[in-house]
Amino acid sequence: MIGFVRVATFALSLFAMPVAAQQAAPAAPVPAAQPVPTLPRVAFETSVGRFVIEADVVHAPISAGNFLRYVDGKRLDGVSFYRAVKIGEHFGFVQFGPDGDAKRILPPIKHEPTTQTGIKHTDFTVSTARFAPGSARGEFTISVGDQPSFDADPSKPGDNLGYAAFGHVVEGQDTILKVFDAPVSPTATLRGAFKGEVPVTKVTILTARRVK
């Protein structure tokens, strides 16, 4: 009988060993969290103040990269905000860029719709203006208030692709509002377009430089 107890005890100990070994095994290492990429920022010094744009090179690499090429080539130094569309109180947009100056303009870029990038035209979103998809160059739009009509929408007629959003004004929103709220001429146009949207006194961009 004693021998049977010893055998039974030994057998039970064999079954218990894997469990004990499993409990003693070290825990698997937790994967390190991926670092959040630092997005480039560009500081604009203008005739009415400073503002900063953060360019999302992760989600909109083509559009953001194009914007940074204009900045790095100093092609935005001396350009102006030539258009201000005020539909309502804190609702509309402003535009700036070379405005047809051939010496400043780079080749057109492939269009990145908001359905691809996930960047919507919310308040102070920056996007690239265009005519046909793939014609965008260096004219940039800043939304004042949410502008869902600039987003891609396959349910709408036309090309459905909207503007290519690529960043946001993260500092100096008050400067953008100065541009937006400034008086516009009721009669002036630019090459026959934008009647009622041309500022009486254009705000000049003095410099545009990456923030180190």
Rosetta silent file (secondary structure, phi, psi, omega in degrees, C-alpha in Angstrom):
SEQUENCE: MIGFVRVATFALSLFAMPVAAQQAAPAAPVPAAQPVPTLPRVAFETSVGRFVIEADVVHAPISAGNFLRYVDGKRLDGVSFYRAVKIGEHFGFVQFGPDGDAKRILPPIKHEPTTQTGIKHTDFTVSTARFAPGSARGEFTISVGDQPSFDADPSKPGDNLGYAAFGHVVEGQDTILKVFDAPVSPTATLRGAFKGEVPVTKVTILTARRVK
SCORE:     score description
SCORE:     0.000 S_00000001
   1 L     0.000  -44.427  179.678    0.000    0.000    0.000 S_00000001
   2 H   -61.327  -40.322  179.584    2.798    2.430    0.897 S_00000001
   3 H   -63.303  -38.174  179.091    4.485    1.677   -2.418 S_00000001
   4 H   -63.733  -40.668  178.587    1.269    2.449   -4.289 S_00000001
   5 H   -61.858  -42.378 -179.894    0.982    5.841   -2.534 S_00000001
   6 H   -63.550  -41.791  179.459    4.558    6.652   -3.445 S_00000001
   7 H   -64.602  -44.372 -179.522    3.953    5.747   -7.116 S_00000001
   8 H   -62.981  -42.752  178.610    0.732    7.750   -7.225 S_00000001
   9 H   -62.172  -40.731 -179.967    2.421   10.765   -5.612 S_00000001
  10 H   -65.832  -40.780  179.478    5.277   10.559   -8.108 S_00000001
  11 H   -63.891  -42.359  178.442    2.840   10.349  -11.046 S_00000001
  12 H   -62.987  -36.778  179.313    0.937   13.393   -9.834 S_00000001
  13 H   -65.246  -31.740  178.458    4.183   15.302   -9.497 S_00000001
  14 H   -67.168  -41.237  178.088    4.947   14.548  -13.160 S_00000001
  15 H   -67.147  -31.049 -176.674    1.592   16.035  -14.238 S_00000001
  16 H   -78.831  -22.154 -174.388    2.181   19.081  -12.060 S_00000001
  17 H   -61.832  -44.739  179.469    5.655   19.868  -13.439 S_00000001
  18 H   -62.157  -36.311  179.233    4.573   21.440  -16.772 S_00000001
  19 H   -64.461  -44.446  179.374    2.107   23.692  -14.951 S_00000001
  20 H   -64.047  -41.230 -179.765    4.764   24.844  -12.527 S_00000001
  21 H   -64.219  -38.192 -179.990    7.224   25.356  -15.338 S_00000001
  22 H   -65.499  -39.315  179.662    4.618   27.374  -17.263 S_00000001
  23 H   -67.207  -30.851 -176.783    3.963   29.565  -14.248 S_00000001
  24 H   -85.082  -13.261 -177.476    7.660   30.165  -13.764 S_00000001
  25 L   -64.315  140.553  178.830    8.330   31.082  -17.416 S_00000001
  26 L   -66.492  146.864  179.664    9.133   34.760  -17.927 S_00000001
  27 L   -67.334  146.019  178.285    6.442   36.888  -19.528 S_00000001
  28 L   -64.563  141.657 -179.361    6.854   37.679  -23.223 S_00000001
  29 L   -64.857  140.959  178.502    8.291   41.145  -23.796 S_00000001
  30 L   -80.462  126.220  179.869    5.738   43.852  -24.614 S_00000001
  31 L   -56.617  138.817  179.922    6.435   45.380  -28.047 S_00000001
  32 L   -68.407  140.817  178.251    7.720   48.925  -27.755 S_00000001
  33 L   -65.370  136.719  178.985    5.244   51.609  -28.789 S_00000001
  34 L   -70.578  133.569 -179.523    6.022   53.089  -32.161 S_00000001
  35 L   -66.536  141.769  176.936    7.133   56.727  -31.846 S_00000001
  36 L   -75.792  124.563 -177.116    4.720   59.316  -33.189 S_00000001
  37 L   -64.268  143.331  175.924    6.425   61.050  -36.127 S_00000001
  38 L   -85.501  118.999 -177.596    7.186   64.732  -35.728 S_00000001
  39 L   -84.817  141.897 -179.823    5.489   66.600  -38.537 S_00000001
  40 L   -67.198  144.494  176.963    7.298   69.557  -40.125 S_00000001
  41 E  -122.140  148.157 -179.150    6.058   73.043  -39.319 S_00000001
  42 E  -126.294  127.083  178.237    6.454   76.240  -41.323 S_00000001
  43 E   -96.495  128.220  177.771    6.352   79.724  -39.809 S_00000001
  44 E  -107.122  124.744  171.602    4.939   82.505  -41.969 S_00000001
  45 E  -101.317  122.578 -176.701    5.803   86.107  -41.209 S_00000001
  46 E  -122.743  176.301 -179.970    3.245   88.414  -42.827 S_00000001
  47 L   -72.716   -7.935  177.255    2.420   92.101  -42.952 S_00000001
  48 L  -124.070    8.072  178.336   -0.286   91.550  -40.304 S_00000001
  49 E   140.446 -173.267 -173.601    1.346   88.935  -38.066 S_00000001
  50 E  -112.011  145.979  168.962    2.696   85.400  -37.814 S_00000001
  51 E  -146.432  160.779 -175.749    1.089   81.999  -38.309 S_00000001
  52 E  -128.361  132.664  176.269    2.381   78.420  -38.421 S_00000001
  53 E  -110.056  132.329  172.428    1.299   75.540  -40.659 S_00000001
  54 E  -100.704  122.746 -176.389    1.935   71.896  -39.764 S_00000001
  55 E   -97.597  124.649 -177.341    2.272   69.756  -42.905 S_00000001
  56 L   -87.409   86.188 -179.437    1.072   66.144  -42.656 S_00000001
  57 L   -76.092   -8.725  179.107    3.731   64.346  -44.691 S_00000001
  58 L   -81.696  -51.276 -175.116    2.494   60.996  -43.312 S_00000001
  59 L   -91.295  -24.023  179.417   -1.096   61.002  -44.602 S_00000001
  60 L  -132.617   63.898 -172.528   -0.696   63.403  -47.540 S_00000001
  61 H   -63.430  -33.907 -178.628    2.943   62.984  -48.630 S_00000001
  62 H   -71.272  -50.806 -177.726    2.489   64.301  -52.183 S_00000001
  63 H   -67.910  -44.588  178.982    0.576   67.468  -51.272 S_00000001
  64 H   -65.866  -40.183  178.806    2.574   68.194  -48.114 S_00000001
  65 H   -64.345  -37.980  176.770    5.845   67.523  -49.931 S_00000001
  66 H   -62.746  -45.934  177.864    4.841   69.911  -52.712 S_00000001
  67 H   -57.425  -43.962 -178.605    4.048   72.623  -50.154 S_00000001
  68 H   -68.549  -29.954  175.450    7.444   72.147  -48.499 S_00000001
  69 H   -66.045  -37.757  175.568    9.225   72.441  -51.854 S_00000001
  70 H   -64.770  -40.205  179.426    7.643   75.860  -52.311 S_00000001
  71 H   -66.463  -51.616 -175.472    8.767   76.800  -48.808 S_00000001
  72 H   -65.149  -28.532  176.898   12.318   75.459  -49.117 S_00000001
  73 L   -86.134    5.184 -179.692   12.746   77.138  -52.500 S_00000001
  74 L    57.489   29.388 -178.594   11.586   80.448  -50.967 S_00000001
  75 L   -79.136  -10.201  178.031    8.901   80.597  -53.631 S_00000001
  76 L  -100.812   -5.735  175.789    6.324   81.906  -51.153 S_00000001
  77 L   -67.217  121.467  177.662    8.434   84.840  -49.958 S_00000001
  78 L    93.068   -6.986  176.490    6.723   87.992  -51.192 S_00000001
  79 L   -78.812  174.126 -175.950    3.453   86.410  -52.364 S_00000001
  80 E  -132.478  165.261  166.978    0.137   87.623  -51.012 S_00000001
  81 E   -80.861  105.488 -173.167   -3.279   86.531  -49.850 S_00000001
  82 E  -100.077   -4.046 -177.122   -5.098   87.464  -53.050 S_00000001
  83 E  -145.270  134.548  176.085   -8.528   86.006  -52.285 S_00000001
  84 E  -138.230  115.811 -177.974  -10.869   86.063  -49.295 S_00000001
  85 E  -109.529  107.988 -178.188  -14.286   84.402  -49.549 S_00000001
  86 E  -109.407  100.110 -179.780  -16.500   85.289  -46.597 S_00000001
  87 E   -82.003  -34.823  179.615  -19.770   83.381  -46.838 S_00000001
  88 E  -160.905 -174.995  178.985  -20.725   84.015  -43.239 S_00000001
  89 L   -65.350  119.002 -177.064  -19.337   84.757  -39.788 S_00000001
  90 L    52.375   47.130  178.520  -16.260   82.516  -39.410 S_00000001
  91 E  -153.179  109.261 -179.279  -17.257   80.599  -42.524 S_00000001
  92 E   160.681 -145.096  178.358  -15.349   80.749  -45.803 S_00000001
  93 E  -165.195  164.153  173.428  -11.711   80.582  -46.872 S_00000001
  94 E  -128.017  155.576 -179.982   -8.643   82.547  -47.918 S_00000001
  95 E  -131.912  146.662  174.613   -6.062   81.763  -50.603 S_00000001
  96 E  -143.891  163.144  178.522   -2.407   82.611  -51.125 S_00000001
  97 E   150.340 -171.574 -177.450    0.342   81.602  -53.526 S_00000001
  98 L   -62.547  -22.741  178.087    2.241   82.632  -56.666 S_00000001
  99 L    52.119   49.569  174.376   -1.020   83.678  -58.355 S_00000001
 100 L    86.802    0.678  179.031    0.212   82.847  -61.843 S_00000001
 101 L   -71.702  105.311 -173.218    3.818   84.061  -61.424 S_00000001
 102 L   -59.727  -29.029 -177.997    5.587   81.648  -63.784 S_00000001
 103 L   -71.318  -18.893 -177.174    8.971   82.118  -62.090 S_00000001
 104 L  -101.440  -15.854 -168.105    7.605   80.735  -58.823 S_00000001
 105 L   -86.352  134.160  175.100    5.451   77.863  -60.082 S_00000001
 106 L   -97.154  167.533  179.317    6.527   74.211  -59.925 S_00000001
 107 L   -60.109  154.424  179.296    5.077   71.362  -62.038 S_00000001
 108 L   -65.678  160.723 -175.880    1.590   70.078  -61.130 S_00000001
 109 L  -121.652  161.610  175.440    1.187   67.187  -58.718 S_00000001
 110 L   -66.714  140.813 -177.694   -0.958   64.080  -58.432 S_00000001
 111 L   -77.939  136.711  175.178   -4.211   64.687  -56.587 S_00000001
 112 L  -116.605   96.724 -178.571   -4.671   63.236  -53.076 S_00000001
 113 L   -69.486  159.665 -179.286   -8.403   63.257  -52.224 S_00000001
 114 H   -66.083  -24.679  176.225   -9.605   63.416  -48.649 S_00000001
 115 H   -67.404  -21.615  178.530  -11.076   59.921  -49.025 S_00000001
 116 H   -91.074  -41.943 -175.098   -7.494   58.711  -49.428 S_00000001
 117 H   -87.127  -27.667 -175.655   -5.727   60.835  -46.825 S_00000001
 118 L    79.476    3.873  179.394   -8.459   61.017  -44.189 S_00000001
 119 L   -92.193  110.993 -178.159   -7.701   64.728  -43.657 S_00000001
 120 L   -90.548  159.706  179.267  -10.991   66.610  -43.699 S_00000001
 121 L   -83.796   75.716  173.662  -11.513   70.320  -44.311 S_00000001
 122 L   -90.977 -178.886 -177.072  -12.159   71.368  -40.735 S_00000001
 123 L   -54.129  126.182  177.577  -11.478   74.822  -39.279 S_00000001
 124 L    68.454   25.115  171.092   -8.013   76.120  -40.351 S_00000001
 125 E   -75.659  143.132  178.243   -7.236   73.158  -42.605 S_00000001
 126 E  -108.424  133.464  179.174   -4.746   73.921  -45.388 S_00000001
 127 E  -141.382  171.130 -179.428   -5.217   72.413  -48.849 S_00000001
 128 E  -101.623  122.502  177.842   -4.020   72.865  -52.424 S_00000001
 129 L   -71.277  156.828 -176.968   -6.405   74.601  -54.806 S_00000001
 130 L  -157.095  170.007  165.715   -6.838   73.107  -58.264 S_00000001
 131 L  -103.902 -101.333  175.438   -8.813   73.026  -61.481 S_00000001
 132 L   -73.799  153.600  175.457   -8.909   69.473  -62.887 S_00000001
 133 L   -56.090  130.311 -178.093   -7.533   66.662  -60.677 S_00000001
 134 L    92.932    5.899  179.547   -3.779   66.591  -61.127 S_00000001
 135 L  -104.448   -3.545 -175.753   -3.495   70.282  -61.997 S_00000001
 136 L   -63.889  141.317  179.468   -2.640   71.585  -58.495 S_00000001
 137 L  -129.347  -95.070 -174.151    0.575   73.575  -58.183 S_00000001
 138 L  -132.522   25.812  175.512    1.256   76.225  -55.548 S_00000001
 139 L   -99.810  123.845 -171.293   -2.017   77.958  -54.730 S_00000001
 140 E  -117.686  141.697 -176.941   -3.027   77.181  -51.147 S_00000001
 141 E  -116.415  136.232  174.354   -6.373   77.504  -49.391 S_00000001
 142 E  -115.855  119.676  179.611   -7.010   77.886  -45.672 S_00000001
 143 E   -74.510  137.693  171.188  -10.506   76.969  -44.501 S_00000001
 144 E  -114.275  112.205 -168.567  -12.218   79.244  -42.000 S_00000001
 145 L    82.106  163.940  178.754  -14.831   77.131  -40.303 S_00000001
 146 L   -67.344  134.159 -178.102  -15.547   73.558  -41.398 S_00000001
 147 L  -126.540   72.114 -178.441  -15.763   73.269  -45.197 S_00000001
 148 H   -62.880  -20.434  179.402  -17.085   69.788  -46.040 S_00000001
 149 H   -67.416  -17.005  176.175  -17.831   70.931  -49.605 S_00000001
 150 H   -84.488  -11.738 -179.611  -14.054   70.852  -50.207 S_00000001
 151 L   -78.732  154.592  173.819  -13.896   67.174  -49.240 S_00000001
 152 L   -66.792  139.835 -179.814  -14.085   64.382  -51.799 S_00000001
 153 L  -150.045  100.729 -178.115  -17.607   62.985  -52.088 S_00000001
 154 L   -60.019  -16.414 -179.132  -18.364   60.233  -54.626 S_00000001
 155 L   -80.922  -11.018 -177.780  -22.094   60.936  -54.282 S_00000001
 156 L   -91.281  156.591  176.443  -21.741   64.403  -55.842 S_00000001
 157 L   -73.261  170.270 -179.517  -21.697   65.208  -59.567 S_00000001
 158 L    87.214 -155.558 -177.765  -18.523   66.261  -61.343 S_00000001
 159 L   -78.615  -15.582  171.045  -15.099   64.827  -60.570 S_00000001
 160 L    68.107    5.125 -168.111  -16.107   64.341  -56.885 S_00000001
 161 L  -100.280   -6.255  174.975  -12.510   64.623  -55.658 S_00000001
 162 L    60.681 -163.061  174.720  -12.486   67.961  -53.818 S_00000001
 163 L   -93.310  162.767  179.268   -9.314   69.748  -52.774 S_00000001
 164 E   -96.034  101.454  177.605   -6.232   67.980  -51.389 S_00000001
 165 E   -77.869  139.584 -177.347   -5.993   68.753  -47.663 S_00000001
 166 E  -143.373    0.113 -178.168   -2.515   68.317  -46.199 S_00000001
 167 E  -174.348 -173.406 -177.995   -2.131   70.312  -42.997 S_00000001
 168 E  -143.918  151.238  169.391   -3.460   72.761  -40.430 S_00000001
 169 E   -78.891  113.299 -174.965   -2.739   76.204  -39.051 S_00000001
 170 E  -103.427  -13.122  174.817   -1.548   75.296  -35.552 S_00000001
 171 E  -144.046  150.750  174.916   -0.474   78.776  -34.403 S_00000001
 172 L    76.134   29.977  177.978   -1.531   82.308  -35.313 S_00000001
 173 H   -59.487  -28.520  178.174   -5.133   81.612  -36.247 S_00000001
 174 H   -63.727  -30.953  177.039   -5.845   85.240  -35.317 S_00000001
 175 H   -66.663  -42.506  177.841   -3.583   86.308  -38.197 S_00000001
 176 H   -61.883  -38.938  179.837   -5.646   84.239  -40.633 S_00000001
 177 H   -68.353  -29.300  174.129   -8.811   85.848  -39.294 S_00000001
 178 H   -63.289  -42.195  176.979   -7.323   89.290  -39.930 S_00000001
 179 H   -64.020  -45.236 -176.182   -6.920   88.309  -43.573 S_00000001
 180 H   -64.144  -40.495 -173.995  -10.397   86.798  -43.671 S_00000001
 181 H   -88.907   -5.451 -179.251  -12.145   89.775  -42.052 S_00000001
 182 L   -68.410  151.818 -178.450  -10.339   92.516  -44.012 S_00000001
 183 L   -61.595  143.772  173.182  -12.436   94.524  -46.524 S_00000001
 184 E  -114.749  154.490  178.776  -12.766   93.219  -50.085 S_00000001
 185 E   -78.545  136.583  178.046  -13.457   95.243  -53.192 S_00000001
 186 L   -75.684  -14.397 -173.978  -16.981   94.867  -54.613 S_00000001
 187 L  -121.007  -24.499 -174.863  -15.710   95.367  -58.167 S_00000001
 188 L   -65.985  148.898  175.926  -12.060   94.268  -58.412 S_00000001
 189 L  -135.356  169.096  170.663  -11.181   90.971  -60.123 S_00000001
 190 E  -117.369  108.476 -177.897   -8.094   88.902  -60.857 S_00000001
 191 L    52.738   39.158  176.607   -7.896   88.235  -64.581 S_00000001
 192 L    85.171    1.804 -178.039  -11.660   88.567  -64.730 S_00000001
 193 E  -119.038  170.088  173.378  -12.346   86.206  -61.805 S_00000001
 194 L    66.351   31.486  178.072  -13.035   86.409  -58.053 S_00000001
 195 L   -59.750  132.026 -177.763  -15.223   89.520  -58.218 S_00000001
 196 L    81.125    5.726 -177.889  -16.136   90.553  -54.684 S_00000001
 197 L  -125.492    4.334 -177.195  -13.379   88.354  -53.249 S_00000001
 198 E   -94.697  119.695 -179.838  -10.257   90.457  -53.852 S_00000001
 199 E   -58.684  142.642  175.858   -8.928   92.197  -50.700 S_00000001
 200 L   -62.366  -45.792  176.163   -8.697   95.977  -50.854 S_00000001
 201 L  -121.587  111.872 -177.341   -5.244   95.744  -49.246 S_00000001
 202 L   -72.828  138.103  174.870   -3.528   92.423  -49.842 S_00000001
 203 E   -83.060  126.274 -177.003   -1.665   90.845  -46.940 S_00000001
 204 E   -96.210  137.006  171.528    1.907   90.050  -47.970 S_00000001
 205 E   -87.009  114.596 -177.138    3.849   86.973  -46.864 S_00000001
 206 E   -76.960  -50.601  177.785    7.297   88.282  -46.001 S_00000001
 207 E  -146.108  154.541  173.244    8.969   84.936  -45.339 S_00000001
 208 E  -136.000  114.293 -175.011    8.026   81.263  -44.985 S_00000001
 209 E  -135.172  145.370  174.199   10.575   79.067  -43.181 S_00000001
 210 E   -62.626  144.132  175.877   10.589   75.657  -41.554 S_00000001
 211 L   -87.217  123.226 -178.109   10.536   75.750  -37.778 S_00000001
 212 L   -83.221    0.000    0.000   13.636   73.999  -36.411 S_00000001
